[in-house]
Amino acid sequence: MVSALDVQAASIAVVNDRFRESGFGVLLTQGVRAIRNLEGLLGRVRMYNDFNEDNDPYGEHDLGSLKWEDEKVFWKIDYYDQNMEYGADPLFHDCKRAMTVMLADEY
């Protein structure tokens, strides 16, 4: 039986995947900006689909990690109100998303 939480997580995952694949709303840390072939890295982030129970325990597709040029890279989606001041419910129609891409050692 599918729970309400599973349905909610699946709904969040769909919106997060669309957001991540769009390439908009991306914040890059200083370490990531120094990477060669940044466009290639961002393409990998947009196409990321290696979600499993270990790295996505809630099924929301809001966090991922990958190896790029011998660096471990994380990306994380956060949810904000329209003024980007406070957290927001990821399913709220006015929720704004921001995705940070960072080196693991910058976390």
C-alpha positions, 0 to 999 in steps of 0.5 A: 500500500502506498502511503500519503508520505510516499505520494508526497515524496514522489510529487516533490521528486518530480518537481525537483527533477524538472527544476534540476534538469532546467539548469536554472537557479544554480549556485556554484561554490568557489571550488566548483567555479574553479573546475575545468569543463564546468559546462560538462559538470553541470550537464552531468548534474542536470542528467543525474539519476543515480538515486537510491535508498542510501543517497535519497532516503526520502525519495525527494531527489533533492541531493546527489553526489558524483565524481568529476575530474577526481573531485567528489561533487555534491548538489543540493536543492533547497526551498524558499519563500518568494523573497528567498528569506525563509524556508518553504514547503516544497509543494507550495505553489510559490516555493522558489528552489535554489540548487547549490553545487559544491565540492565535497570538501566545501560542505 
